[in-house]
Amino acid sequence: MIRVEAGMPTTRFCARLGIPRRSYTRWQAAARAGRRAGEGPWPAPVVDVVEPVAAKYAADWPAWGHRKIHAMMAVDGHEASVSSVERALRRRGLLQPVDYQGERRELAKARKAAFADPPTGPLQVWQLDFSEFETTTGGVWRLAGVCDYYSKYEFGWHISPTTTGADAIAAVELAIAEAERLGQMSLAELLCDPPSGRIRRIRLVTDNGPAFRGTAFARFLAGRDDELLHIRTRRHSPGQNGVRERAFGSLKYEHLYRHEIETLDDLVREAEAYRQVFNLRRPHEALRMRRPIEAHLGPTPGPKPNQT
């Protein structure tokens, strides 16, 4: 061998060639065994066991990437590493495209920039907006929904042909009712800080659409001024309402666009079915692979003193 003939130590020889010492020794062992380096395939008993299970989960949830599939498997008691699940799905051609997370990362950057003092628990920041969906025979419908910025919990959908102040009010009332159902007390009690007795208002973030600037919505908020603080984003800055926009995208691309939605009844049924999956089953990377219901009801740090 060249290294032996030159009388050069292995470390110096690898440094001269610019290759890792581990790669050199692996190639050397392959040569001594009479095979080419990198020759395979190598046995992968763990992946062999995981593959059919991971493939079934991927078939059940075709819009999810391998990390969410791994999280779902872990919750259901299947022991496997993220890399094993990834390799198993790659064998079956079930991995998502490389840029699958690109849009999510960009929205996450904009979302973080929207709050200088990010929320530390649920019921601190809500985001509200409308989204449009066209059924095959029933026309165009608008979905209004409120989600919790911290827990990502979806409080419910108000579906209507219009985007008026009354529709926005109905979406907020749905969110209040759902928050009270989860907390088993009134919203004012949920927002009360026991040591001080002060009510910490929820920052309700919307864009600058007519429904949110109208008198009807303003009158509604004035009646709940002790609980809700309305904040409108900068114009042409959808990233400041990023959690809401991203969740609408998940609703459409992970569920609605994958089904034939013919009528309003179909849309109501499928949107609610996805909301249950989103809140109770779907793990979120932003929540360290917890579900929104777990983040919403789990223990959280108390409110900061300067929050109002």
N, C-alpha and C positions, 0 to 999 in steps of 0.2 A: 504494500500500500504506500501511497505517496507520503502520508504522515510518518509512517514507520521508517521509510527510507530517508526522510529528512531529519529524523530524530527529534520531531517536534511534539511537545505535549499536546494532548487533546484540546485543552482549553484555548491555547494559543492558535492552534490549527483552525478551530471553529471561528475564532475572532477574525483571523485572516480572511476566511471565506465569507464571513458575515452570516453565519447560520447558528441557530441555537444549539447548545451542546446536547440537549435532550433529543433533538431531531437527528443529530449525527449518530448518537449511540443507538437510536432506534433503527436507523438505516444499517448500521454496522451489524446489529443483531439479526436483521432480516437477511443480510448477505451471508452471514455465517450459517443461517438455517437453510440457505439455498432457495430463498424466495425473494421476489422484488418488494421493495419498501412500499407500503400503502396497499399491498395486495389484500383483498378481502373477498366477499363480505365477512365481517367478524361476527361471532355469536353475540346476540343481544337478547338474552332471556327475559329481562325486565320489559323491554319494548314489546317482545312477542306476547307477553301476558296483557300488557296495557292496550295494545293495538285494537282489538275488537271492541273493548269498552269505550275507548276514546272515539272510535269511529261511530259508535251508536250515539254518543252525546253530540258529536258534530253533526250527525244526521238530524237529530232532534232540534238542534239550535244552529242552523246553517249560517246565521249571520254573525256568529261569535268567533273570535280568534282563539288560539290555543291556550292563552293565559286564563280566559274565562272558562274554557272547557276544563282546564286543570282545577280551577277553583270549585266548579260544580262537582267534579269527581271527588275532590277532597272532602267537601261537605257531606257527600253521600257515602263516605267511608272507603273510597278507593285510594290506596296509597301508591303514589307515583310522583316523580319530580316533574317540574315544568318542562325540562329538556326531554324527558322520556315521552311526555305527551306530544311535544312538538315533533319528535322523530317518528312517533307512531302515526300522526296525522300526515306527515310528509310522505310516508310510505303509501298512503291511500290517496295522495293528491288532494288532501282536504285543508291544507293550510291556506289562510287568507293571503292576499297579495302583500308584497313587501311594504307598500305605502298605505296599508289599511288604517294605521293609527295616525297618519299625517294630519288629517283634518282635526282630529281630537286634540293633538298636541298644540296646533295653532290656536284653537279655541281656548284651550287651557291657559295659554300665555296671556291672551286678551282678558280672560276672566280674572286672573290674578291681578292684572294691572288695574282692574276696575275698582278695587277696594284697597285703600291704603291701610285700613284696619280690618282684616278679614274676619268673618264670624268664627266663633270658637265652639258653637253648638247649634242645634236646631232652633227654629222659631226666632231667629235673629234677622235673617234676610230671606225674603221670598221674591221670586221672579215670576212675572205675569206677561203673557203675550198671546197673540192669535197665530194660528197656522191654517193654511188652506188645503183642502183635500177634495178631489173630484171623484164621485162615484160613477160607475159605468152607466147607470140608468137614472140615478136620482139627483144629478146636478152637482153643484159646487157647494161645499159646506165649510164653515169656519170652526175650528176647535180653539177654545180658550182654556188655558190651564195654568195653575199656579204650582210651582215646585219650590222646595226648600233648598236654598243655596248650599247649606252645610251637608245635609243628609241625602240630598238628591231625591227625596221622597216626592212622588206625584200625588197631589191631593184630590184630583178628579178632573174630568173633562166636561165642559159645557159646550155643546155642539148646536150650532144655529146657522141660518143662512146669512146672518148679518154680523157686523163687528161694531156694535154700538156701545154706549156707556152702560146700558142695561145688561148687555152680554158680559162686559167686564165685571160688573157688580155681581152677576150670578156666579162667575168663576171664583171671585174672592169669597163669596158666601159658602160655596162648596168647600173651599180650602179651610175656612174657619170651622165649619161643621165637622170636617174630617179630622182636623187638629184636636178639636174638643173630644171627638170619639176616641182617638188614640190616647189622649191624656186623661180622659174620664173626668174632666172638669171644664169650667168655662175658660175661654181664651184669656180673660183678664186674670184669672187665678193662675193659669199656666205661665203668664208673663210677669207675675209678681215676684219680686226679689224678697224672700222672707226676712233677711236681716234688716233691710231698710224700709220695707213696705212699699217701695216704688215699683211702678209698672214699667218694664223695659219694652219700648215699642218695637214692633217688627218693621224693618225697612222694606217696603214694598217697591221693588224696582220694575219699571216699565219703560218702553220707548216713548216717543213723542207722537204716537198715533192719535187721531181725533177722539177715539173712545176714552183715552186717558187724559185728554185735555178739556173734555166737555164738562158742563155744569152738573150733569147727573152724577158722574163719577166723583166730582169734587164734593157734592152734597153728601154722598154716601161716606166718603172718607172723613168729612167733618163730623159726622155722627159717631165715628169710631176713632176720633183723633187721639184718644188716650191709649189706643192699641196699635194703630198703623201710622207709619210715617212714609208718605209717598215720595219716591225719588225717581226722576226721569233721567234717562241716559242722555249723553251728548248726541246730537243729530248725526245720522249716518255712522253710528258706532254700535253695530249689532253685537260685537264682542263683549260689550259691557253687560249684555244680558245673555252671556254665553251658555250658562247652565240650561236656561230655558230653550235656547235655540238648539243646543246639542241634543237635548232630550226629545224635542220634536223630530229631529233627524233620525234618532234611534227608533221612535215610534213608526215612522214611515218606512225606513229602509230595512229594519229588522222584522217588521210585521205587516203593515198595511199593504206595501207594494208587493208582498209575496202572496197575497190572497186576492180573490175576485170580490171586490166590495161593490155590490150593485146598488143597494138602497141605504137610506138613512139608518134603518134598523140594523143592517149589517155593519155599518160604520160604528154605531154605538156599541154593539156587541163586541166587535173585534178590538176597538180602542180600549174598552174596559178590560177585556181579557189580557191585553198586553200590559195594561197598568198593573194588574195583579202580578204578572211575571216580573215586570220591571221593579216593583217594590219588594216583592217577597222571594224571588228566585234569582234574579240576575245579579251576579257579583260586579262590583265597580272597582276599577283600578284606583280611582281617586279616593276610594274609601278603604284602601288596602284589602280589596277583594271581599269586603263585607257587602251585605245587601242594604238598601236604603232603610228598611224597617229596623234593622239592627243598629244603624247609625242614628236613627231618629229616636229610638226608645232607649238606647244604651246610655251609660253614664257619661256625662260631658262636663268640662270645666264650667265653673260659674261665670256669670257675666262680668265684664270688666267695669270698674267703677265709673268710667267716663262715658259709658254707653247710655243713650237716652231713647 
